[in-house]
Amino acid sequence: MKAVCLISGGIDSAVTAAIAKSRGFAVHALTFDYGQRHKKEIECAKSIAKWLGANHKIIRIDLAQLGGSALTSDIEIETGKTPDEIKSSPIPATYVPARNTIFLSFALAYAETIGADVVFIGANAVDYSGYPDCRPEYIEAFQRMADLATKRAVEGAPIKIEAPILNLDKAQIIKKGKEMGVPFEKTWSCYKGGKKACGVCASCVLRLDGFKRAGVGDGVEYE
């Protein structure tokens, strides 16, 4: 059995791909160089794919040409909020317009091309920044679209879209990853991408809080 796993280099996608492997799937990892602020997460994605023993494909799509996000343009990245403030705030400037729709569309095409039965995505709707394309209803809607849009589905063999950590909090995700031996020191969450993680952007704050609540060592250095 084959599965396409979207791997960004972060905790959520690494644990999701490890879940796919633990279920017996041959993992075909897919990463996007999409014009983001830094390439550190791509290097981490390579490390995670290697750890998984996965076939790894990196696709270049320049979303920086469209802009509209602090991750693809010079818009300032907000810092200094607590985990509760992050989860209750409006959708932040780090939201990349339609990113998961773009990524899942590529993954769906790749899955149909290689004969994979499932696409795994590390979307999470609990400890997150409120991105609309990480919600359960979004995943359900994309599944309905995939069932209409592919030759395989029309012929009776639809490709399933799975988001196994969708309803877990960050501590639960980390504990599950720990059980499977996920090398968290090889992952990257910081939006800023320096030599050390900043520790104050929303992604770092949620990561640090998750490790603290899970009682697990992080392995990443912070400023």
Buried (B, 14 or more C-beta within 10 A) or exposed (E): EBBBBBBBBBBBBBBBBBBBBEEEBBBBBBBBBBBBBBEBBBEBBBBBBEBBEBBBBBEEEEBBEBEBBBBBBEEEBBBEBEBEEBBEEEEBBBBBEBBBEBBBBBBBBBBBEBEBBBBBBBBBBBBBBBBEBBBEEBBEBBBEBBBEBBEBBEEEEBBBBBBBBBEBBBBBBBBBBBEEEBBBEBBBBBBBBEEEBBBBBBBBBBBBBBBBBBEBEBEBEBE
